[in-house]
């Protein structure tokens, strides 16, 4: 009889391992590197601590997040662009925070301020050397977030076209390099003395780069929240229109008073921060 009893014990153990709730729920997310670096990694860690729901989030860019969600690789995604024509209608875009476009250079660059006109002139290929902006005699090396590998526009690329370039694309120059995500743009500017890039405030403030004043206004949380710094834009979480219950609970938490207070405490701009 002992072999039979042992077999039953093993059988019941296998069944127990497959009972829903035997292990904590796990949520997986990907997408916008501005959101991931700016608030989402910290928020996911706090949510896991508060609820015991296992959280795994990674960056990769808004386009990657949307594609991952479409194909069922993740439970939710982060995006720093709004819905575009052609985006799946069964995915909802839920604003959870605010951000702003910022212009970043290497820490060694003597430039502290730039005008909106000068930024447009850089992207038009007419400013090619930093000495044209009273900086060093060195080429302007432009890093752009442009995910060619996957169909779609990155969040920063979309915002740059809409808020800065009146719907136009930056001119491709010999010193322009397209990269897969804004996170990589920030990393390249960190280590390139001649580098220039457009990024999101939420993530750029955590990088070893210099964020430039725009027409004399520094991009900090207060100036973005009160509207003194222009180029403000929303940050979204993406989820299926009918998400599984744990995804809905997480998004409800992000939008709750506690979730918004946490986002603000990380230094990002929460929804209530904007009056």
C-alpha positions as CSV (number, residue, x, y, z in Angstrom):
1,X,0.0,0.0,0.0
2,X,2.9,2.4,0.6
3,X,3.7,2.9,-3.1
4,X,0.0,3.8,-3.7
5,X,0.0,6.3,-0.8
6,X,3.2,7.9,-2.1
7,X,1.7,8.2,-5.5
8,X,-1.4,9.9,-4.1
9,X,0.7,12.4,-2.2
10,X,2.6,13.2,-5.4
11,X,-0.7,13.6,-7.3
12,X,-2.2,15.9,-4.7
13,X,1.0,18.0,-4.6
14,X,0.9,18.4,-8.4
15,X,-2.7,19.5,-8.2
16,X,-2.0,22.0,-5.4
17,X,0.8,23.5,-7.5
18,X,-1.7,24.3,-10.2
19,X,-4.5,25.8,-8.0
20,X,-5.0,29.5,-8.9
21,X,-3.6,31.6,-6.1
22,X,-1.1,29.0,-5.0
23,X,1.5,31.5,-6.2
24,X,1.3,35.3,-6.1
25,X,-0.1,37.0,-9.2
26,X,2.6,38.3,-11.6
27,X,2.2,41.3,-13.9
28,X,4.5,42.0,-16.8
29,X,4.8,45.3,-18.5
30,X,7.1,47.0,-21.1
31,X,7.3,50.1,-23.2
32,X,8.2,53.8,-22.9
33,X,11.7,54.1,-21.4
34,X,10.9,57.6,-20.2
35,X,8.1,56.2,-18.1
36,X,10.0,53.2,-17.0
37,X,13.0,55.2,-15.8
38,X,10.9,58.2,-14.6
39,X,8.4,56.5,-12.4
40,X,7.2,53.0,-13.4
41,X,10.1,50.9,-12.0
42,X,9.8,52.6,-8.6
43,X,6.0,52.4,-8.6
44,X,6.0,48.7,-9.6
45,X,8.4,48.0,-6.7
46,X,6.1,49.8,-4.3
47,X,3.0,48.1,-5.6
48,X,4.7,44.7,-5.2
49,X,5.7,45.6,-1.6
50,X,2.1,46.7,-0.8
51,X,0.2,43.9,-2.5
52,X,2.7,41.0,-2.9
53,X,1.8,41.0,-6.6
54,X,5.0,40.2,-8.5
55,X,5.9,42.9,-10.9
56,X,8.3,42.8,-13.9
57,X,8.7,45.9,-16.1
58,X,11.2,46.8,-18.7
59,X,11.7,49.7,-21.2
60,X,12.3,49.4,-24.9
61,X,10.2,52.3,-26.1
62,X,6.5,53.0,-26.6
63,X,6.4,51.1,-29.9
64,X,7.8,48.0,-28.3
65,X,5.3,48.2,-25.5
66,X,2.4,48.6,-27.8
67,X,3.6,45.7,-30.0
68,X,4.2,43.5,-26.9
69,X,0.6,44.2,-25.7
70,X,-0.9,43.5,-29.1
71,X,0.8,40.1,-29.2
72,X,0.1,39.2,-25.6
73,X,3.6,39.2,-24.4
74,X,2.8,41.6,-21.6
75,X,-0.2,42.5,-19.4
76,X,0.2,46.3,-19.7
77,X,2.4,48.8,-21.5
78,X,3.7,52.3,-21.0
79,X,3.6,55.0,-23.7
80,X,4.6,58.6,-23.9
81,X,2.6,59.2,-27.0
82,X,-1.2,59.4,-27.4
83,X,-3.3,57.1,-29.6
84,X,-2.5,57.4,-33.3
85,X,-4.6,56.3,-36.2
86,X,-3.9,52.7,-36.9
87,X,-3.4,51.8,-33.2
88,X,-5.6,48.9,-32.1
89,X,-9.0,50.0,-31.0
90,X,-9.2,47.3,-28.3
91,X,-6.3,48.9,-26.4
92,X,-7.0,51.8,-24.0
93,X,-4.7,54.7,-23.4
94,X,-5.0,55.8,-19.8
95,X,-3.1,59.0,-18.8
96,X,-1.4,58.6,-15.4
97,X,1.2,61.4,-15.3
98,X,2.7,64.4,-17.1
99,X,6.1,64.9,-18.8
100,X,7.8,67.4,-21.0
101,X,10.2,67.3,-23.9
102,X,13.6,68.5,-22.8
103,X,16.9,69.0,-24.7
104,X,20.0,67.3,-23.4
105,X,23.7,67.7,-23.9
106,X,26.8,66.3,-22.4
107,X,27.7,67.6,-19.0
108,X,30.9,69.2,-20.4
109,X,29.0,71.3,-22.9
110,X,29.2,75.0,-21.9
111,X,25.8,75.7,-23.3
112,X,23.1,76.2,-20.6
113,X,20.2,77.7,-22.6
114,X,18.7,77.2,-26.0
115,X,15.9,78.8,-27.9
116,X,13.0,77.0,-29.5
117,X,14.1,78.5,-32.8
118,X,17.7,77.2,-32.4
119,X,16.3,73.7,-31.7
120,X,14.3,73.8,-34.9
121,X,17.4,75.0,-36.8
122,X,19.4,72.1,-35.5
123,X,16.8,69.7,-36.7
124,X,16.7,71.5,-40.0
125,X,20.4,70.8,-40.5
126,X,21.3,74.5,-40.4
127,X,23.2,74.5,-37.1
128,X,25.9,71.9,-37.5
129,X,28.6,73.1,-35.1
130,X,28.3,74.1,-31.4
131,X,30.3,77.3,-32.1
132,X,27.2,78.6,-33.9
133,X,25.5,78.6,-30.5
134,X,28.6,80.1,-28.8
135,X,29.8,76.7,-27.7
136,X,32.9,74.7,-28.5
137,X,34.2,74.3,-32.0
138,X,32.8,70.8,-32.5
139,X,30.1,69.2,-34.6
140,X,26.6,68.8,-33.3
141,X,26.0,65.0,-33.1
142,X,22.2,64.5,-33.0
143,X,20.7,61.4,-31.5
144,X,17.1,60.6,-32.4
145,X,14.7,58.0,-31.0
146,X,13.4,56.3,-34.1
147,X,12.5,52.6,-33.9
148,X,12.9,51.6,-37.5
149,X,12.8,47.9,-36.7
150,X,9.1,48.0,-35.8
151,X,6.3,49.9,-37.5
152,X,5.2,53.0,-35.6
153,X,6.5,56.3,-34.1
154,X,8.3,56.4,-30.7
155,X,6.8,58.6,-28.0
156,X,9.5,61.3,-28.2
157,X,9.6,61.2,-32.0
158,X,5.8,61.8,-32.1
159,X,6.0,64.6,-29.5
160,X,8.9,66.2,-31.3
161,X,7.1,66.3,-34.6
162,X,3.9,67.6,-33.1
163,X,5.1,70.1,-30.4
164,X,8.3,71.3,-32.1
165,X,8.5,70.7,-35.8
166,X,5.0,71.4,-36.9
167,X,4.5,67.8,-38.2
168,X,7.8,67.6,-40.1
169,X,10.6,65.1,-39.6
170,X,14.1,66.1,-38.5
171,X,16.5,66.4,-41.5
172,X,18.8,63.4,-41.8
173,X,22.4,64.7,-41.6
174,X,25.8,63.0,-41.6
175,X,25.9,63.6,-37.9
176,X,22.4,62.2,-37.2
177,X,22.1,58.8,-35.6
178,X,18.7,57.0,-35.2
179,X,18.4,54.8,-32.1
180,X,15.8,52.3,-30.9
181,X,14.6,54.2,-27.8
182,X,14.9,57.5,-25.8
183,X,16.7,55.5,-23.1
184,X,19.5,54.8,-25.6
185,X,19.5,58.4,-26.8
186,X,20.1,59.5,-23.2
187,X,22.9,57.0,-22.7
188,X,24.6,58.2,-25.9
189,X,24.4,61.8,-24.9
190,X,25.9,60.8,-21.5
191,X,29.1,59.7,-23.2
192,X,29.3,61.9,-26.2
193,X,30.8,65.4,-25.6
194,X,29.3,66.8,-28.9
195,X,25.9,65.0,-28.3
196,X,22.5,66.6,-28.5
197,X,19.1,64.9,-28.1
198,X,15.5,65.3,-27.2
199,X,14.2,63.3,-24.3
200,X,11.5,63.3,-21.6
201,X,12.0,65.2,-18.4
202,X,10.9,62.2,-16.3
203,X,13.9,60.1,-17.3
204,X,16.5,62.7,-18.4
205,X,16.6,64.2,-14.8
206,X,18.0,60.8,-13.6
207,X,20.7,60.7,-16.3
208,X,24.2,62.1,-16.1
209,X,23.4,64.8,-18.7
210,X,22.7,68.5,-18.8
211,X,19.1,69.5,-19.4
212,X,19.1,72.9,-21.2
213,X,16.9,75.8,-20.3
214,X,14.4,76.5,-23.1
215,X,14.2,80.3,-23.8
216,X,15.5,80.9,-20.3
217,X,13.1,78.5,-18.4
218,X,14.7,75.5,-16.7
219,X,12.8,72.2,-17.1
220,X,12.0,71.2,-13.5
221,X,8.9,69.8,-11.9
222,X,7.5,73.1,-10.7
223,X,7.9,74.9,-14.1
224,X,6.4,72.0,-15.9
225,X,3.4,71.7,-13.5
226,X,2.6,75.4,-13.6
227,X,3.0,75.8,-17.3
228,X,6.1,78.1,-17.4
229,X,8.1,75.5,-19.2
230,X,6.4,74.6,-22.5
231,X,6.3,71.3,-24.4
232,X,4.3,69.5,-21.7
233,X,2.9,66.1,-22.7
234,X,1.0,63.2,-21.1
235,X,2.3,59.8,-20.1
236,X,0.0,56.8,-20.5
237,X,-0.4,53.2,-19.4
238,X,-1.9,50.9,-22.0
239,X,-4.1,48.0,-21.3
240,X,-6.7,45.8,-23.1
241,X,-10.2,47.3,-23.1
242,X,-11.2,44.3,-20.9
243,X,-8.1,43.7,-18.8
244,X,-7.8,40.8,-16.4
245,X,-8.8,41.8,-12.9
246,X,-5.2,42.2,-11.6
247,X,-4.3,44.6,-14.4
248,X,-7.4,46.7,-13.6
249,X,-6.5,46.7,-9.9
250,X,-3.0,47.9,-10.7
251,X,-4.2,50.8,-13.0
252,X,-6.8,51.7,-10.4
253,X,-4.0,51.9,-7.8
254,X,-1.8,54.1,-10.2
255,X,-4.8,56.5,-10.5
256,X,-5.6,56.5,-6.8
257,X,-4.6,59.2,-4.4
258,X,-1.9,56.9,-3.0
259,X,-0.5,56.0,-6.5
260,X,-0.4,59.6,-7.6
261,X,1.3,60.7,-4.4
262,X,3.9,58.0,-5.0
263,X,4.5,59.2,-8.6
264,X,5.0,62.8,-7.3
265,X,7.3,61.6,-4.5
266,X,9.7,60.1,-7.1
267,X,10.1,63.5,-8.7
268,X,7.9,62.9,-11.7
269,X,4.8,65.1,-12.4
270,X,1.6,63.5,-11.2
271,X,-1.8,64.4,-12.5
272,X,-2.8,66.4,-9.3
273,X,0.6,68.3,-9.6
274,X,-0.8,70.1,-12.6
275,X,-3.4,72.6,-11.4
